[in-house]
């Protein structure tokens, strides 16, 4: 109903649950009836040209919040940690920053999961690194498997990323975004790689089919 009210055919839907109206303070039990907020809109996180040419990113100096402090399986609206890293990216002249955890391992970007291809194998950080268990992350793993490319989830370092053959980001709003530079270091050929292009194409076909099914309902 929200999609129809906003006349959205190809867009983005976000569902938010809250505890409801309450008093000032940190006690959540003062809130009344829980509420649901549904946002249906169009969204464009990155310029369209970056999907064709690939995007540069930087590694943020600010680490990801440790799992022991805030479990990333909880997708809340506490984005301050991500926003501070995003500011670093914007100050560096790029749109996205990669966040490491407190152990120095790759976690995720400010709003996207990250994948790299090396020697015919795909790698993405484990959830234990502090990465979000993203829906598009899971979809990308399935699409890569359909290409007969094995995916594993080891702890990754900046060295692994710098020496990758290909790299891309995944996110519900961003979809699949090729990465061609990290900290000014060129990844692979400096252009979106062949496997990345196949994943992008497969994802577009998948979302188009899903959208047509929803429209027919």
GUDOLUM-426633 format. One record per residue: residue number from 0; residue in three letters; x, y, z of N, C-alpha, C in turn. Coordinates in steps of 0.1 Angstrom, whole numbers. Layout:
BEGIN
[NUM ALA [X Y Z] [X Y Z] [X Y Z]]
...
! end
This chain:
BEGIN
[0 UNK [8 -12 0] [0 0 0] [9 13 0]]
[1 UNK [20 12 7] [29 24 8] [35 26 -6]]
[2 UNK [39 15 -13] [45 16 -26] [35 22 -36]]
[3 UNK [23 17 -35] [12 23 -44] [9 37 -41]]
[4 UNK [9 41 -28] [6 55 -24] [17 64 -29]]
[5 UNK [29 60 -30] [40 68 -35] [43 66 -50]]
[6 UNK [35 58 -56] [36 56 -71] [50 51 -75]]
[7 UNK [55 41 -67] [69 36 -70] [68 23 -78]]
[8 UNK [75 23 -89] [75 10 -97] [89 4 -95]]
[9 UNK [99 12 -95] [113 6 -93] [120 14 -82]]
[10 UNK [119 9 -70] [125 17 -59] [129 9 -47]]
[11 UNK [129 15 -36] [135 9 -24] [124 10 -13]]
[12 UNK [123 0 -5] [114 0 6] [121 -3 19]]
[13 UNK [119 5 29] [125 2 42] [114 2 53]]
[14 UNK [115 -9 61] [105 -11 72] [113 -9 85]]
[15 UNK [107 0 93] [114 3 106] [104 0 117]]
[16 UNK [108 -7 127] [100 -9 139] [106 -1 151]]
[17 UNK [97 5 158] [102 13 170] [94 8 182]]
[18 UNK [99 12 194] [92 9 206] [80 18 209]]
[19 UNK [79 28 201] [68 38 202] [72 50 210]]
[20 UNK [62 59 213] [65 71 220] [68 69 234]]
[21 UNK [78 76 239] [82 74 253] [87 87 259]]
[22 UNK [92 87 271] [98 99 277] [113 100 274]]
[23 UNK [118 111 277] [133 113 275] [140 104 284]]
[24 UNK [152 100 280] [160 91 288] [163 78 281]]
[25 UNK [170 69 288] [175 57 281] [167 44 285]]
[26 UNK [157 46 293] [148 34 297] [138 31 286]]
[27 UNK [140 20 279] [131 17 267] [117 13 272]]
[28 UNK [116 9 285] [103 4 289] [93 14 293]]
[29 UNK [97 27 291] [87 38 293] [79 40 280]]
[30 UNK [84 34 269] [77 36 256] [63 28 256]]
[31 UNK [54 33 248] [41 27 248] [40 16 237]]
[32 UNK [30 17 229] [27 7 218] [38 8 207]]
[33 UNK [44 -3 204] [54 -3 193] [47 2 180]]
[34 UNK [55 8 171] [51 14 159] [58 8 147]]
[35 UNK [52 8 135] [59 4 123] [59 16 113]]
[36 UNK [70 19 108] [72 29 98] [76 23 85]]
[37 UNK [70 26 74] [73 20 61] [77 32 51]]
[38 UNK [89 32 46] [93 42 37] [95 36 23]]
[39 UNK [88 41 13] [89 37 -1] [94 49 -9]]
[40 UNK [105 48 -15] [111 59 -23] [121 54 -33]]
[41 UNK [125 63 -42] [136 59 -50] [149 63 -43]]
[42 UNK [160 56 -46] [172 58 -39] [184 57 -49]]
[43 UNK [194 66 -48] [206 66 -56] [217 69 -47]]
[44 UNK [225 59 -43] [236 61 -33] [248 66 -40]]
[45 UNK [250 61 -53] [262 65 -60] [259 69 -74]]
[46 UNK [267 77 -80] [265 81 -94] [265 69 -103]]
[47 UNK [256 69 -114] [255 58 -123] [268 55 -130]]
[48 UNK [276 65 -132] [289 62 -139] [298 52 -132]]
[49 UNK [297 52 -118] [306 43 -110] [302 28 -112]]
[50 UNK [290 26 -116] [286 12 -119] [293 6 -132]]
[51 UNK [295 15 -141] [302 11 -153] [317 12 -152]]
[52 UNK [322 22 -146] [337 25 -145] [343 19 -133]]
[53 UNK [335 16 -122] [341 12 -110] [344 24 -101]]
[54 UNK [344 22 -88] [346 33 -78] [358 31 -70]]
[55 UNK [365 42 -66] [376 42 -57] [370 43 -43]]
[56 UNK [377 36 -33] [373 37 -19] [386 39 -11]]
[57 UNK [385 42 2] [396 44 11] [393 35 23]]
[58 UNK [404 32 30] [403 25 43] [402 36 54]]
[59 UNK [391 35 62] [389 45 73] [398 43 84]]
[60 UNK [402 53 91] [410 52 103] [402 48 115]]
[61 UNK [389 50 114] [380 47 125] [376 32 124]]
[62 UNK [378 24 134] [374 10 134] [359 8 135]]
[63 UNK [355 -4 131] [341 -8 133] [338 -11 148]]
[64 UNK [326 -8 152] [322 -11 166] [324 -26 169]]
[65 UNK [331 -30 179] [332 -44 182] [319 -52 184]]
[66 UNK [318 -64 180] [306 -72 181] [302 -73 196]]
[67 UNK [312 -74 205] [309 -74 219] [301 -62 224]]
[68 UNK [303 -51 217] [296 -38 221] [282 -37 214]]
[69 UNK [282 -41 201] [269 -39 194] [269 -50 183]]
[70 UNK [261 -60 184] [260 -71 175] [255 -66 161]]
[71 UNK [263 -67 151] [259 -63 137] [246 -70 132]]
[72 UNK [242 -81 138] [230 -88 133] [218 -80 136]]
[73 UNK [220 -70 146] [209 -61 149] [210 -49 139]]
[74 UNK [201 -48 130] [202 -37 120] [193 -26 126]]
[75 UNK [200 -18 134] [193 -6 140] [196 6 132]]
[76 UNK [192 18 138] [195 31 131] [206 38 138]]
[77 UNK [215 31 146] [226 37 152] [238 37 142]]
[78 UNK [238 47 134] [248 48 123] [259 57 125]]
[79 UNK [261 62 137] [271 72 140] [285 67 136]]
[80 UNK [288 55 140] [301 49 137] [303 49 121]]
[81 UNK [293 45 114] [294 45 99] [295 59 94]]
[82 UNK [287 68 99] [287 82 94] [301 88 96]]
[83 UNK [308 86 107] [321 92 109] [331 86 99]]
[84 UNK [330 74 96] [338 68 85] [335 73 71]]
[85 UNK [322 75 69] [317 81 57] [323 95 55]]
[86 UNK [323 103 66] [329 116 65] [344 116 60]]
[87 UNK [351 105 65] [365 104 61] [366 101 46]]
[88 UNK [356 93 41] [356 90 27] [354 103 19]]
[89 UNK [344 111 23] [340 123 15] [352 133 16]]
[90 UNK [359 134 27] [370 143 28] [381 138 19]]
[91 UNK [382 125 16] [392 120 7] [388 121 -7]]
[92 UNK [376 126 -10] [372 127 -24] [365 115 -30]]
[93 UNK [361 105 -21] [355 93 -27] [341 91 -19]]
[94 UNK [334 82 -24] [320 80 -18] [319 70 -7]]
[95 UNK [329 61 -6] [328 50 4] [341 47 11]]
[96 UNK [340 43 23] [352 39 31] [350 25 37]]
[97 UNK [361 18 37] [362 5 42] [365 5 57]]
[98 UNK [359 -2 65] [361 -2 80] [368 -15 84]]
[99 UNK [378 -14 92] [385 -25 98] [379 -27 112]]
[100 UNK [380 -39 117] [377 -41 131] [389 -38 140]]
[101 UNK [387 -39 153] [398 -36 162] [410 -45 162]]
[102 UNK [408 -56 155] [420 -65 153] [427 -62 140]]
[103 UNK [422 -52 132] [428 -49 119] [423 -57 108]]
[104 UNK [413 -65 110] [408 -73 99] [396 -65 92]]
[105 UNK [394 -68 79] [384 -62 71] [370 -65 77]]
[106 UNK [362 -55 79] [348 -58 83] [338 -55 72]]
[107 UNK [336 -43 69] [326 -39 59] [328 -24 55]]
[108 UNK [321 -20 45] [321 -5 42] [310 2 51]]
[109 UNK [309 15 49] [300 22 58] [285 18 56]]
[110 UNK [282 13 44] [268 9 41] [267 -3 33]]
[111 UNK [279 -10 30] [279 -21 21] [288 -32 26]]
[112 UNK [285 -44 21] [295 -55 23] [305 -55 12]]
[113 UNK [316 -62 14] [327 -62 4] [331 -76 0]]
[114 UNK [334 -78 -13] [339 -91 -18] [351 -88 -26]]
[115 UNK [360 -98 -26] [372 -97 -35] [374 -111 -42]]
[116 UNK [379 -110 -54] [382 -122 -62] [397 -123 -63]]
[117 UNK [403 -135 -60] [417 -137 -61] [420 -152 -66]]
[118 UNK [427 -153 -77] [430 -166 -83] [418 -175 -85]]
[119 UNK [407 -169 -90] [395 -177 -93] [386 -180 -81]]
[120 UNK [389 -175 -69] [381 -177 -57] [376 -164 -52]]
[121 UNK [364 -165 -47] [358 -153 -41] [359 -153 -26]]
[122 UNK [361 -141 -20] [363 -140 -5] [355 -129 0]]
[123 UNK [349 -130 11] [342 -119 18] [344 -121 33]]
[124 UNK [345 -110 41] [348 -111 55] [337 -120 62]]
[125 UNK [341 -127 73] [331 -135 80] [323 -125 89]]
[126 UNK [311 -130 93] [302 -122 101] [309 -119 115]]
[127 UNK [318 -127 119] [325 -125 132] [335 -113 131]]
[128 UNK [337 -108 119] [346 -96 117] [338 -83 121]]
[129 UNK [325 -84 123] [317 -73 125] [308 -69 113]]
[130 UNK [309 -77 103] [301 -74 90] [286 -77 93]]
[131 UNK [278 -69 86] [263 -71 87] [260 -83 78]]
[132 UNK [250 -91 83] [245 -103 76] [235 -98 66]]
[133 UNK [241 -91 55] [232 -84 46] [225 -94 36]]
[134 UNK [213 -89 33] [205 -97 23] [212 -98 10]]
[135 UNK [217 -87 5] [223 -87 -8] [237 -94 -8]]
[136 UNK [243 -94 4] [255 -102 6] [252 -117 3]]
[137 UNK [241 -122 9] [237 -136 8] [234 -139 -7]]
[138 UNK [227 -129 -13] [223 -131 -27] [235 -132 -36]]
[139 UNK [245 -123 -33] [257 -123 -41] [265 -137 -40]]
[140 UNK [265 -142 -28] [272 -155 -26] [265 -166 -34]]
[141 UNK [252 -165 -35] [244 -175 -43] [247 -173 -58]]
[142 UNK [248 -160 -62] [250 -157 -77] [264 -162 -81]]
[143 UNK [274 -160 -72] [288 -164 -74] [288 -179 -75]]
[144 UNK [281 -186 -67] [281 -201 -67] [275 -205 -81]]
[145 UNK [265 -198 -86] [259 -202 -99] [270 -200 -110]]
[146 UNK [280 -192 -108] [291 -191 -118] [302 -201 -116]]
[147 UNK [300 -210 -106] [310 -221 -103] [322 -215 -97]]
[148 UNK [321 -203 -91] [332 -197 -84] [330 -199 -69]]
[149 UNK [340 -207 -62] [338 -209 -48] [340 -197 -39]]
[150 UNK [332 -196 -29] [333 -184 -20] [336 -189 -6]]
[151 UNK [346 -183 1] [349 -186 15] [349 -173 23]]
[152 UNK [349 -174 36] [348 -162 45] [359 -162 55]]
[153 UNK [372 -160 51] [383 -160 61] [384 -145 66]]
[154 UNK [392 -143 76] [396 -130 80] [405 -124 69]]
[155 UNK [402 -112 65] [409 -105 54] [417 -93 59]]
[156 UNK [428 -90 53] [435 -78 57] [435 -68 45]]
[157 UNK [441 -56 48] [442 -46 37] [451 -52 26]]
[158 UNK [461 -60 30] [470 -66 20] [462 -75 10]]
[159 UNK [453 -82 15] [445 -91 7] [437 -83 -3]]
[160 UNK [432 -72 1] [424 -63 -8] [432 -56 -18]]
[161 UNK [444 -51 -14] [453 -44 -23] [457 -53 -34]]
[162 UNK [458 -66 -32] [463 -76 -42] [452 -84 -48]]
[163 UNK [440 -80 -47] [429 -87 -53] [429 -85 -68]]
[164 UNK [423 -95 -75] [421 -94 -89] [409 -86 -93]]
[165 UNK [398 -87 -84] [386 -79 -86] [380 -76 -72]]
[166 UNK [371 -66 -72] [365 -63 -59] [351 -56 -62]]
[167 UNK [342 -59 -54] [329 -52 -55] [322 -51 -42]]
[168 UNK [312 -42 -41] [305 -40 -29] [290 -44 -31]]
[169 UNK [283 -48 -20] [269 -52 -21] [261 -45 -11]]
[170 UNK [249 -41 -15] [240 -35 -5] [226 -34 -11]]
[171 UNK [216 -34 -3] [202 -34 -9] [200 -21 -17]]
[172 UNK [205 -10 -12] [203 3 -19] [213 4 -30]]
[173 UNK [225 0 -27] [236 2 -37] [236 -9 -48]]
[174 UNK [231 -21 -45] [231 -33 -53] [245 -38 -54]]
[175 UNK [250 -40 -66] [264 -45 -68] [273 -34 -75]]
[176 UNK [283 -29 -67] [291 -18 -72] [306 -23 -74]]
[177 UNK [311 -22 -86] [326 -26 -88] [335 -16 -81]]
[178 UNK [346 -21 -75] [356 -12 -69] [369 -14 -77]]
[179 UNK [375 -3 -81] [387 -4 -89] [400 2 -83]]
[180 UNK [398 9 -71] [409 15 -64] [406 14 -49]]
[181 UNK [416 11 -41] [415 11 -27] [428 19 -22]]
[182 UNK [426 30 -15] [437 38 -10] [446 42 -22]]
[183 UNK [441 45 -33] [448 49 -45] [456 37 -52]]
[184 UNK [454 25 -46] [460 14 -53] [451 7 -63]]
[185 UNK [455 5 -75] [446 0 -85] [444 -15 -83]]
[186 UNK [431 -19 -84] [427 -33 -82] [426 -39 -95]]
[187 UNK [434 -50 -97] [433 -57 -110] [437 -49 -122]]
[188 UNK [429 -48 -132] [432 -40 -144] [428 -25 -142]]
[189 UNK [421 -22 -131] [417 -8 -129] [403 -6 -135]]
[190 UNK [397 -17 -140] [383 -17 -145] [375 -28 -139]]
[191 UNK [362 -27 -139] [354 -38 -134] [357 -51 -141]]
[192 UNK [360 -62 -133] [365 -74 -138] [353 -83 -144]]
[193 UNK [357 -93 -152] [347 -102 -158] [337 -109 -149]]
[194 UNK [342 -113 -138] [333 -120 -128] [324 -110 -122]]
[195 UNK [329 -98 -118] [321 -88 -113] [310 -84 -122]]
[196 UNK [313 -83 -135] [303 -79 -145] [292 -90 -146]]
[197 UNK [296 -102 -145] [286 -113 -145] [277 -113 -133]]
[198 UNK [282 -109 -122] [274 -108 -109] [265 -97 -110]]
[199 UNK [270 -85 -115] [261 -74 -117] [249 -77 -127]]
[200 UNK [252 -84 -138] [242 -87 -148] [232 -97 -141]]
[201 UNK [237 -107 -134] [228 -117 -128] [219 -110 -117]]
[202 UNK [225 -101 -110] [217 -94 -99] [206 -86 -106]]
[203 UNK [209 -79 -116] [199 -70 -123] [188 -79 -128]]
[204 UNK [191 -90 -134] [181 -99 -139] [172 -105 -128]]
[205 UNK [178 -108 -117] [171 -113 -105] [161 -103 -100]]
[206 UNK [166 -91 -98] [157 -81 -92] [146 -77 -102]]
[207 UNK [149 -77 -115] [139 -74 -125] [127 -85 -124]]
[208 UNK [131 -97 -123] [121 -108 -122] [113 -107 -109]]
[209 UNK [120 -104 -98] [113 -102 -85] [103 -91 -86]]
[210 UNK [107 -80 -92] [99 -68 -94] [87 -71 -102]]
[211 UNK [88 -79 -113] [77 -82 -121] [67 -91 -114]]
[212 UNK [72 -100 -105] [63 -108 -97] [55 -100 -87]]
[213 UNK [61 -90 -81] [54 -81 -72] [44 -73 -79]]
[214 UNK [47 -68 -91] [38 -60 -98] [25 -68 -102]]
[215 UNK [28 -80 -106] [16 -89 -111] [7 -92 -99]]
[216 UNK [12 -92 -87] [3 -94 -75] [-7 -82 -74]]
! end
